[in-house]
């Protein structure tokens, strides 16, 4: 029987693998259940759902570690949110030096904060260079997955079933647009669409445009369309905090420096990372720092908006960071232009000719654009995921809100590892850093399983419950509890954000702890004695 367990932190572990069966598994332990199959019995096979940053990053790590991996992507092109969000002005609000894979540096970013097209090109080029496009199956719309007889059966629309040992859902938190249910929307006589599904066939020149919502997308596209439209009504429920965006275009000298002196590029990446950690503390623990950032935002508002009436409309009444902090140099000035009105009355309905508010006024519109964000707390929807005993993930395991140990594993769902899962979003740093930590944790766990003949791991319920209690307890003292936002579900539970620094997350995910899991044996576990993930 294996002895000498050790975790990454060096704590002694029991000498007996918990829940471990000894010897060879029974006949049919690795059945092939219909449809196509990924990999074989010689190693753990993996199916990844989604070909955005998270899915491709996990696939790259798995390939480097020698695991058979297939990525199922519903669209005909990779890229995730950077493929879908093609609205005018779409860009990242994290500098590209950090909003990129550490293993695929790009000294040729055109500017400090890159736009959608440049990020998508980076994703496509890097995927091609790493051979990732060879493992992506496009046009595969996954409708659900079920764990049966030690295998994940992943169902694709049309009836095909793909089987694998390991399931990695990487569909993201910001992939499904939140379309408001406004009475009369179906009667509108003009064009209506969500910013995440921008309709470029609509010519906005000279049109009356109603923009509903003032989130991160609207802050980017409103300044771009404002000079084109005849009139723009911006319907604002709550104003966002906006701070200056320290953007700049890189020169040829910058690019030469980044190529010839890698230390310069790394220093820039490190400085952005440290700034992100500081920003996170402003939202979680260092409240004086948060007030200092709020003072900067107030000065920015005062400098850009001279009209006191308009400035009052644009001044938030909640602590900075409670809703997503936004970075822009041109949003506030755009709202001061003569062809823009900021409407703060609530919307009661949409008619054939426009938008009606609580004061009874109809605001004429030729085009309506929803800038209403995403269904961020509805994790994995509309997929139907069932685990051991046919338990439904979203309907049962997550009935009180999505939760997962380290944002990745859920009791009763063996060999499922979420990417960008519950409570792994960030308020102040780059999500790519978190995605890389999750990919590393996944690979280390699978390596240990392969080394020890472990067929499956299932996180212990008490471990998941303990970590969830800690996360929620810490979040209660954060700024994110102070208002309604896309960070919180219907019951007020914060299901999106990580409560600490990314450095802490890196430490916690550095080594998978065998004591966290029920372990199900595979072939010849007695041949290995230590977990060296």
KOLLOFI-959485 format. One record per residue (C-alpha): x, y, z; residue number from 1. Coordinates in steps of 0.5 Angstrom, whole numbers. Each point is the difference from the previous one (the first is absolute). Example, Ala and Ser with C-alpha at 12.3 -4.5 7.8 and 13.67 -1.06 7.14 Angstrom:
2
+-------+-------+-------+-----+
|  east | north |    up | num |
+-------+-------+-------+-----+
|    25 |    -9 |    16 |   1 |
|     2 |     7 |    -2 |   2 |
+-------+-------+-------+-----+
REM end
This chain:
533
+-------+-------+-------+-----+
|  east | north |    up | num |
+-------+-------+-------+-----+
|     0 |     0 |     0 |   1 |
|     3 |     7 |    -2 |   2 |
|     3 |     4 |     6 |   3 |
|     4 |     6 |     1 |   4 |
|    -6 |     5 |    -3 |   5 |
|     3 |     7 |     0 |   6 |
|    -4 |     6 |    -2 |   7 |
|     3 |     7 |    -3 |   8 |
|     0 |     3 |     7 |   9 |
|     4 |    -6 |     3 |  10 |
|    -5 |    -2 |     5 |  11 |
|    -1 |    -7 |     2 |  12 |
|    -5 |    -4 |    -4 |  13 |
|    -3 |    -7 |     2 |  14 |
|     4 |    -6 |    -2 |  15 |
|    -7 |    -3 |    -3 |  16 |
|    -3 |     4 |    -6 |  17 |
|    -7 |     1 |     2 |  18 |
|    -5 |    -3 |    -4 |  19 |
|     5 |    -4 |    -4 |  20 |
|    -2 |    -7 |    -3 |  21 |
|     6 |    -4 |    -1 |  22 |
|     3 |    -4 |    -6 |  23 |
|    -3 |     0 |    -7 |  24 |
|    -7 |     3 |    -1 |  25 |
|    -6 |    -4 |    -2 |  26 |
|    -1 |    -2 |    -7 |  27 |
|    -3 |     6 |    -4 |  28 |
|     3 |     5 |     5 |  29 |
|     1 |     4 |    -6 |  30 |
|    -5 |    -1 |    -5 |  31 |
|    -1 |     3 |    -7 |  32 |
|    -7 |     3 |     1 |  33 |
|    -3 |     2 |    -7 |  34 |
|     2 |     5 |    -5 |  35 |
|     7 |     2 |    -1 |  36 |
|     6 |    -1 |     6 |  37 |
|     6 |     5 |     2 |  38 |
|     6 |    -4 |     1 |  39 |
|     1 |    -7 |     3 |  40 |
|     1 |    -4 |     6 |  41 |
|     7 |     1 |     0 |  42 |
|    -1 |     7 |     3 |  43 |
|    -5 |     5 |     2 |  44 |
|    -4 |     3 |    -5 |  45 |
|    -3 |     7 |     1 |  46 |
|    -5 |     4 |    -4 |  47 |
|     0 |     8 |     1 |  48 |
|    -6 |     4 |    -2 |  49 |
|     1 |     7 |    -3 |  50 |
|     6 |     2 |    -4 |  51 |
|     1 |     7 |     4 |  52 |
|     6 |     2 |     4 |  53 |
|    -2 |    -5 |     5 |  54 |
|    -1 |    -6 |    -4 |  55 |
|     6 |     1 |    -4 |  56 |
|     4 |     2 |     5 |  57 |
|    -2 |    -7 |     4 |  58 |
|     1 |    -4 |    -7 |  59 |
|     7 |     3 |    -1 |  60 |
|     2 |    -2 |     7 |  61 |
|    -3 |    -7 |    -1 |  62 |
|     3 |    -1 |    -6 |  63 |
|     7 |     2 |     3 |  64 |
|    -1 |    -5 |     5 |  65 |
|    -2 |    -6 |    -5 |  66 |
|    -7 |    -1 |     1 |  67 |
|    -5 |    -1 |    -5 |  68 |
|    -5 |     6 |    -1 |  69 |
|    -5 |     2 |    -4 |  70 |
|    -3 |     7 |     0 |  71 |
|    -8 |     1 |    -2 |  72 |
|    -2 |     7 |    -3 |  73 |
|    -7 |     1 |    -2 |  74 |
|     2 |     6 |    -5 |  75 |
|     5 |    -1 |    -6 |  76 |
|     5 |     5 |     3 |  77 |
|     4 |     0 |     6 |  78 |
|     1 |     6 |     5 |  79 |
|    -6 |     0 |     5 |  80 |
|    -2 |     7 |     2 |  81 |
|     5 |     3 |    -5 |  82 |
|    -3 |    -4 |    -6 |  83 |
|    -7 |     2 |     2 |  84 |
|     0 |     8 |     3 |  85 |
|     2 |     4 |    -6 |  86 |
|    -4 |     6 |     2 |  87 |
|     4 |     7 |    -2 |  88 |
|     5 |     1 |     5 |  89 |
|     1 |    -7 |     3 |  90 |
|     6 |    -1 |     4 |  91 |
|     3 |    -3 |     6 |  92 |
|     1 |     5 |     7 |  93 |
|     6 |    -4 |     2 |  94 |
|     6 |     1 |    -4 |  95 |
|     2 |    -5 |    -5 |  96 |
|     7 |    -1 |     3 |  97 |
|    -4 |    -4 |     6 |  98 |
|    -6 |    -2 |    -4 |  99 |
|     3 |    -5 |    -4 | 100 |
|     3 |    -7 |     1 | 101 |
|     7 |     0 |     4 | 102 |
|     2 |    -5 |    -4 | 103 |
|    -1 |     4 |    -7 | 104 |
|     3 |     7 |     1 | 105 |
|    -2 |     5 |    -5 | 106 |
|     5 |     5 |    -1 | 107 |
|    -4 |     3 |    -6 | 108 |
|    -7 |     3 |     4 | 109 |
|    -2 |     6 |    -4 | 110 |
|    -2 |     4 |     6 | 111 |
|     0 |    -1 |     8 | 112 |
|    -7 |    -2 |     0 | 113 |
|    -1 |    -4 |    -6 | 114 |
|    -7 |     0 |    -4 | 115 |
|    -4 |    -6 |    -2 | 116 |
|     3 |    -2 |    -7 | 117 |
|     7 |     0 |     3 | 118 |
|    -2 |    -4 |     6 | 119 |
|    -4 |    -5 |    -5 | 120 |
|     6 |     0 |    -5 | 121 |
|     5 |    -2 |     6 | 122 |
|    -5 |    -6 |     2 | 123 |
|     0 |    -2 |    -7 | 124 |
|     7 |     0 |    -1 | 125 |
|     3 |    -3 |     6 | 126 |
|    -5 |    -5 |     0 | 127 |
|     2 |    -2 |    -7 | 128 |
|     8 |     0 |     2 | 129 |
|    -2 |    -4 |     6 | 130 |
|    -4 |    -5 |    -4 | 131 |
|    -6 |     1 |     3 | 132 |
|    -4 |     1 |    -6 | 133 |
|     1 |    -7 |    -1 | 134 |
|    -4 |    -3 |     6 | 135 |
|    -6 |     5 |    -1 | 136 |
|    -6 |    -3 |    -3 | 137 |
|    -4 |     6 |    -2 | 138 |
|    -8 |     0 |    -1 | 139 |
|    -1 |    -4 |     6 | 140 |
|    -5 |     3 |     4 | 141 |
|     0 |    -4 |     7 | 142 |
|    -7 |    -1 |     3 | 143 |
|     2 |    -4 |     6 | 144 |
|     5 |    -5 |     3 | 145 |
|    -1 |    -6 |     5 | 146 |
|     4 |    -4 |     4 | 147 |
|    -1 |    -7 |     0 | 148 |
|     4 |    -6 |     1 | 149 |
|     6 |     4 |     1 | 150 |
|     0 |     4 |    -6 | 151 |
|    -3 |     6 |    -2 | 152 |
|    -5 |     0 |    -6 | 153 |
|     0 |     7 |    -3 | 154 |
|    -6 |     1 |    -5 | 155 |
|     0 |     4 |    -6 | 156 |
|    -6 |     3 |    -3 | 157 |
|    -2 |    -5 |    -6 | 158 |
|     1 |    -6 |     5 | 159 |
|     7 |    -1 |    -1 | 160 |
|     4 |    -2 |     7 | 161 |
|     7 |     0 |     2 | 162 |
|     3 |    -3 |     5 | 163 |
|     6 |     1 |     5 | 164 |
|     3 |    -1 |     7 | 165 |
|     0 |     7 |     1 | 166 |
|    -5 |     6 |    -1 | 167 |
|     3 |     7 |     0 | 168 |
|    -6 |     5 |    -1 | 169 |
|     3 |     7 |    -2 | 170 |
|    -6 |     4 |    -3 | 171 |
|     2 |     6 |     4 | 172 |
|    -4 |     5 |     5 | 173 |
|    -1 |     5 |    -6 | 174 |
|    -3 |    -4 |    -6 | 175 |
|    -7 |     1 |     1 | 176 |
|    -3 |     7 |    -1 | 177 |
|    -5 |     2 |     5 | 178 |
|    -6 |     3 |    -4 | 179 |
|    -5 |     3 |     4 | 180 |
|    -8 |    -2 |     0 | 181 |
|    -3 |     7 |    -2 | 182 |
|    -7 |     0 |    -2 | 183 |
|    -2 |     2 |    -7 | 184 |
|     7 |    -2 |    -2 | 185 |
|    -2 |    -4 |    -6 | 186 |
|    -5 |     5 |    -3 | 187 |
|     6 |     5 |    -1 | 188 |
|     0 |     2 |    -7 | 189 |
|     8 |     2 |    -1 | 190 |
|     6 |    -5 |     1 | 191 |
|     2 |    -2 |     7 | 192 |
|     6 |    -4 |     2 | 193 |
|     4 |    -2 |     6 | 194 |
|     7 |     3 |     0 | 195 |
|     3 |    -7 |     1 | 196 |
|    -3 |    -2 |    -7 | 197 |
|     1 |     7 |    -3 | 198 |
|    -4 |     1 |    -7 | 199 |
|     5 |     3 |    -5 | 200 |
|    -5 |     0 |    -5 | 201 |
|    -3 |     6 |     3 | 202 |
|     2 |     6 |    -2 | 203 |
|     0 |     5 |     6 | 204 |
|     1 |     6 |    -4 | 205 |
|    -5 |     6 |     2 | 206 |
|    -4 |    -5 |     4 | 207 |
|    -4 |     1 |     6 | 208 |
|     4 |    -6 |     5 | 209 |
|    -3 |    -2 |     7 | 210 |
|     6 |    -3 |     4 | 211 |
|    -3 |    -4 |     6 | 212 |
|     5 |    -1 |     5 | 213 |
|     7 |     3 |     2 | 214 |
|     5 |    -6 |     2 | 215 |
|     7 |    -1 |    -3 | 216 |
|    -3 |    -1 |    -7 | 217 |
|    -4 |     6 |    -1 | 218 |
|     6 |     4 |     3 | 219 |
|     4 |    -2 |    -6 | 220 |
|    -5 |     0 |    -6 | 221 |
|    -4 |     6 |     2 | 222 |
|     6 |     5 |    -1 | 223 |
|     1 |    -3 |    -7 | 224 |
|    -7 |     0 |    -2 | 225 |
|    -2 |     7 |     3 | 226 |
|     4 |     4 |    -6 | 227 |
|    -4 |    -4 |    -5 | 228 |
|    -7 |     0 |     2 | 229 |
|    -6 |     5 |     0 | 230 |
|    -2 |     0 |     7 | 231 |
|     2 |    -5 |     6 | 232 |
|    -4 |    -1 |     6 | 233 |
|     4 |    -4 |     5 | 234 |
|    -4 |    -4 |     5 | 235 |
|     3 |     0 |     7 | 236 |
|    -2 |    -4 |     6 | 237 |
|     6 |     1 |     4 | 238 |
|     6 |     4 |    -2 | 239 |
|     7 |    -3 |     0 | 240 |
|     6 |     2 |     3 | 241 |
|     5 |     2 |    -6 | 242 |
|     8 |     1 |     1 | 243 |
|     5 |     3 |    -5 | 244 |
|     2 |    -6 |    -5 | 245 |
|     8 |     1 |     0 | 246 |
|     0 |    -3 |    -7 | 247 |
|     5 |     2 |    -6 | 248 |
|     2 |    -3 |    -7 | 249 |
|     7 |    -3 |     0 | 250 |
|     5 |     2 |    -4 | 251 |
|     6 |    -3 |    -4 | 252 |
|     5 |     1 |     5 | 253 |
|    -5 |    -3 |     5 | 254 |
|    -1 |    -6 |    -4 | 255 |
|     8 |    -1 |    -1 | 256 |
|     1 |     1 |     7 | 257 |
|    -5 |    -6 |     2 | 258 |
|     3 |    -4 |    -5 | 259 |
|     7 |     1 |     1 | 260 |
|     0 |     1 |     8 | 261 |
|    -5 |    -6 |     3 | 262 |
|     1 |     3 |     7 | 263 |
|    -3 |     7 |    -2 | 264 |
|    -6 |    -4 |    -3 | 265 |
|     0 |    -4 |     7 | 266 |
|     1 |     6 |     4 | 267 |
|    -7 |     3 |    -3 | 268 |
|    -4 |    -6 |     1 | 269 |
|     3 |    -1 |     7 | 270 |
|    -2 |     8 |     2 | 271 |
|    -7 |    -1 |    -3 | 272 |
|    -1 |    -7 |     4 | 273 |
|     2 |     4 |     6 | 274 |
|    -5 |     6 |    -1 | 275 |
|    -5 |    -5 |    -1 | 276 |
|     1 |    -3 |     7 | 277 |
|     0 |     7 |     3 | 278 |
|    -7 |     1 |    -4 | 279 |
|    -2 |    -6 |     3 | 280 |
|     2 |     2 |     7 | 281 |
|    -4 |     6 |    -1 | 282 |
|    -6 |    -4 |    -1 | 283 |
|     1 |    -5 |     6 | 284 |
|     4 |     3 |     6 | 285 |
|     3 |     6 |    -2 | 286 |
|    -6 |     5 |     1 | 287 |
|     5 |     6 |     0 | 288 |
|     3 |    -2 |    -7 | 289 |
|    -7 |    -1 |    -2 | 290 |
|    -2 |     7 |     2 | 291 |
|     6 |     3 |    -4 | 292 |
|    -2 |    -3 |    -6 | 293 |
|    -7 |     3 |     1 | 294 |
|     3 |     7 |     1 | 295 |
|     3 |    -1 |    -7 | 296 |
|    -6 |    -2 |    -3 | 297 |
|    -4 |     6 |     2 | 298 |
|     6 |     4 |    -2 | 299 |
|    -1 |    -3 |    -7 | 300 |
|    -7 |     1 |     0 | 301 |
|     0 |     7 |     2 | 302 |
|     6 |     2 |    -5 | 303 |
|    -4 |    -3 |    -6 | 304 |
|    -8 |     2 |     2 | 305 |
|    -1 |     7 |     1 | 306 |
|    -7 |     0 |     1 | 307 |
|    -2 |    -1 |     7 | 308 |
|    -7 |    -3 |    -2 | 309 |
|     3 |    -5 |    -4 | 310 |
|     6 |    -1 |     4 | 311 |
|    -5 |    -2 |     6 | 312 |
|    -3 |    -5 |    -5 | 313 |
|     7 |    -3 |    -1 | 314 |
|     2 |    -1 |     7 | 315 |
|    -1 |    -7 |     4 | 316 |
|    -3 |     0 |     6 | 317 |
|     4 |    -7 |     2 | 318 |
|     7 |    -1 |     2 | 319 |
|     5 |    -1 |    -6 | 320 |
|     1 |    -7 |    -2 | 321 |
|    -7 |    -2 |     3 | 322 |
|    -1 |    -1 |    -8 | 323 |
|     5 |    -1 |    -5 | 324 |
|     5 |     6 |     0 | 325 |
|     0 |     3 |    -7 | 326 |
|     6 |     3 |    -4 | 327 |
|    -1 |     5 |    -5 | 328 |
|     2 |     7 |    -3 | 329 |
|    -5 |     1 |    -5 | 330 |
|    -7 |    -2 |     3 | 331 |
|    -1 |     6 |     5 | 332 |
|     1 |     5 |    -5 | 333 |
|    -4 |    -4 |    -5 | 334 |
|    -6 |     1 |     5 | 335 |
|     1 |     8 |     0 | 336 |
|    -1 |     0 |    -8 | 337 |
|    -7 |     4 |    -2 | 338 |
|    -2 |    -6 |    -4 | 339 |
|     0 |    -5 |     7 | 340 |
|    -5 |     0 |     5 | 341 |
|     1 |    -4 |     7 | 342 |
|    -7 |    -3 |     2 | 343 |
|     0 |    -2 |     7 | 344 |
|    -8 |    -1 |     0 | 345 |
|    -2 |    -8 |     0 | 346 |
|    -2 |    -3 |    -6 | 347 |
|    -7 |    -3 |     0 | 348 |
|    -1 |    -2 |    -7 | 349 |
|     2 |     0 |    -7 | 350 |
|    -5 |     2 |    -6 | 351 |
|     1 |     0 |    -7 | 352 |
|     3 |     7 |     0 | 353 |
|     5 |     0 |     6 | 354 |
|     1 |    -1 |     7 | 355 |
|    -5 |     2 |     6 | 356 |
|     2 |     2 |     7 | 357 |
|    -4 |     1 |     6 | 358 |
|    -1 |     7 |    -1 | 359 |
|    -4 |    -2 |    -6 | 360 |
|     4 |     3 |    -5 | 361 |
|     2 |    -4 |    -6 | 362 |
|     7 |     1 |    -3 | 363 |
|     0 |    -1 |    -7 | 364 |
|     5 |    -5 |    -3 | 365 |
|     2 |    -3 |    -7 | 366 |
|     4 |    -5 |     3 | 367 |
|     1 |    -3 |     7 | 368 |
|     6 |    -3 |     3 | 369 |
|     1 |    -4 |     7 | 370 |
|     6 |     1 |     3 | 371 |
|    -3 |    -4 |     6 | 372 |
|     6 |    -5 |     1 | 373 |
|     0 |    -7 |     1 | 374 |
|    -3 |    -6 |     4 | 375 |
|     6 |    -1 |     4 | 376 |
|    -3 |    -3 |     6 | 377 |
|    -4 |    -6 |    -4 | 378 |
|     6 |    -4 |     0 | 379 |
|     1 |    -5 |    -6 | 380 |
|    -7 |     1 |    -2 | 381 |
|    -3 |    -2 |    -5 | 382 |
|     4 |    -7 |     1 | 383 |
|    -3 |    -6 |     4 | 384 |
|     5 |    -3 |     4 | 385 |
|    -1 |    -6 |     4 | 386 |
|     4 |    -3 |     5 | 387 |
|     0 |    -7 |     4 | 388 |
|    -7 |    -2 |     1 | 389 |
|    -2 |     4 |    -5 | 390 |
|     0 |     6 |     4 | 391 |
|    -1 |     7 |    -4 | 392 |
|     5 |     5 |     1 | 393 |
|    -4 |     6 |    -1 | 394 |
|    -6 |    -2 |     3 | 395 |
|     2 |    -4 |     6 | 396 |
|     7 |     1 |     2 | 397 |
|     0 |     8 |    -2 | 398 |
|    -7 |     1 |     3 | 399 |
|     2 |     5 |     5 | 400 |
|     5 |     3 |    -5 | 401 |
|     6 |    -2 |    -4 | 402 |
|     6 |    -3 |     4 | 403 |
|     7 |    -4 |    -1 | 404 |
|     6 |    -2 |     4 | 405 |
|     5 |     5 |    -2 | 406 |
|    -5 |     2 |    -6 | 407 |
|     2 |    -7 |    -3 | 408 |
|    -3 |    -6 |     3 | 409 |
|    -7 |    -2 |     2 | 410 |
|    -2 |    -6 |     5 | 411 |
|    -4 |    -5 |    -4 | 412 |
|     3 |     2 |    -7 | 413 |
|     7 |    -4 |     0 | 414 |
|     5 |     2 |    -5 | 415 |
|    -3 |     6 |    -2 | 416 |
|     4 |     7 |     1 | 417 |
|    -3 |     6 |    -2 | 418 |
|     4 |     6 |    -3 | 419 |
|    -2 |     7 |     2 | 420 |
|    -5 |    -3 |     5 | 421 |
|    -4 |     3 |     6 | 422 |
|     4 |     5 |     4 | 423 |
|     6 |     0 |    -4 | 424 |
|    -2 |     7 |    -4 | 425 |
|     5 |     6 |     2 | 426 |
|    -2 |     7 |     2 | 427 |
|     7 |     3 |    -1 | 428 |
|     5 |    -5 |    -4 | 429 |
|     0 |    -4 |    -6 | 430 |
|    -4 |    -6 |    -1 | 431 |
|     5 |    -3 |    -4 | 432 |
|     5 |    -1 |     6 | 433 |
|    -6 |    -4 |     3 | 434 |
|    -1 |    -4 |    -6 | 435 |
|     7 |    -2 |     0 | 436 |
|     0 |    -2 |     7 | 437 |
|    -6 |    -5 |    -1 | 438 |
|     3 |    -3 |    -6 | 439 |
|     6 |    -2 |     4 | 440 |
|    -4 |    -3 |     6 | 441 |
|    -4 |    -4 |    -5 | 442 |
|     6 |    -3 |    -3 | 443 |
|     4 |    -1 |     6 | 444 |
|    -6 |    -4 |     3 | 445 |
|    -1 |    -4 |    -7 | 446 |
|     8 |    -1 |     0 | 447 |
|    -1 |    -3 |     8 | 448 |
|    -6 |    -4 |    -2 | 449 |
|     4 |    -3 |    -6 | 450 |
|     6 |    -1 |     4 | 451 |
|    -4 |    -4 |     6 | 452 |
|    -5 |    -4 |    -5 | 453 |
|    -6 |     5 |     3 | 454 |
|    -6 |    -1 |    -5 | 455 |
|    -4 |     6 |     3 | 456 |
|     0 |     5 |     5 | 457 |
|    -6 |     3 |     4 | 458 |
|     1 |     6 |     5 | 459 |
|    -3 |    -1 |     7 | 460 |
|    -6 |     3 |     1 | 461 |
|     3 |     2 |     7 | 462 |
|     6 |     3 |    -3 | 463 |
|    -4 |     4 |    -5 | 464 |
|    -5 |     3 |     5 | 465 |
|     6 |     2 |     4 | 466 |
|     3 |     4 |    -5 | 467 |
|    -7 |     3 |    -2 | 468 |
|    -1 |     2 |     7 | 469 |
|     6 |     4 |     0 | 470 |
|     0 |     3 |    -7 | 471 |
|    -7 |     3 |     2 | 472 |
|     2 |     2 |     7 | 473 |
|     6 |     4 |    -3 | 474 |
|    -5 |     3 |    -6 | 475 |
|    -5 |     3 |     5 | 476 |
|     6 |     5 |     3 | 477 |
|     1 |     2 |    -8 | 478 |
|    -3 |     6 |    -3 | 479 |
|    -3 |    -5 |    -5 | 480 |
|    -6 |    -1 |     5 | 481 |
|    -2 |     7 |     0 | 482 |
|    -4 |     1 |    -6 | 483 |
|    -4 |    -4 |    -5 | 484 |
|     5 |    -3 |    -6 | 485 |
|     1 |    -5 |    -5 | 486 |
|     5 |    -3 |     6 | 487 |
|    -6 |    -2 |     4 | 488 |
|    -6 |    -5 |    -2 | 489 |
|    -7 |     1 |     2 | 490 |
|     1 |    -2 |     7 | 491 |
|     5 |     5 |     1 | 492 |
|     6 |    -6 |     0 | 493 |
|     6 |     3 |    -3 | 494 |
|     2 |    -6 |    -5 | 495 |
|     5 |     3 |    -5 | 496 |
|     5 |     3 |     4 | 497 |
|     7 |    -3 |     4 | 498 |
|     0 |     4 |     7 | 499 |
|     8 |     1 |     0 | 500 |
|     6 |     1 |    -4 | 501 |
|     2 |    -4 |    -6 | 502 |
|     6 |    -2 |     3 | 503 |
|    -4 |    -3 |     5 | 504 |
|    -3 |    -4 |    -5 | 505 |
|     6 |    -2 |    -3 | 506 |
|     3 |    -3 |     7 | 507 |
|    -7 |    -4 |     1 | 508 |
|     0 |    -3 |    -7 | 509 |
|     8 |    -1 |     0 | 510 |
|    -1 |    -8 |     2 | 511 |
|    -6 |    -4 |     0 | 512 |
|    -1 |    -3 |     7 | 513 |
|    -2 |    -7 |     0 | 514 |
|    -4 |     0 |     6 | 515 |
|    -5 |     5 |    -3 | 516 |
|    -3 |    -6 |    -5 | 517 |
|    -3 |    -7 |     0 | 518 |
|     5 |    -4 |    -4 | 519 |
|    -3 |    -5 |    -5 | 520 |
|     5 |    -5 |    -2 | 521 |
|     3 |    -2 |    -7 | 522 |
|     5 |    -5 |    -2 | 523 |
|     5 |    -2 |     5 | 524 |
|     0 |     5 |     5 | 525 |
|     5 |    -4 |     4 | 526 |
|     5 |     2 |    -5 | 527 |
|     1 |     7 |     3 | 528 |
|     1 |     3 |     7 | 529 |
|     0 |     7 |     0 | 530 |
|    -4 |     6 |    -3 | 531 |
|     5 |     5 |    -4 | 532 |
|    -5 |     4 |    -3 | 533 |
+-------+-------+-------+-----+
REM end
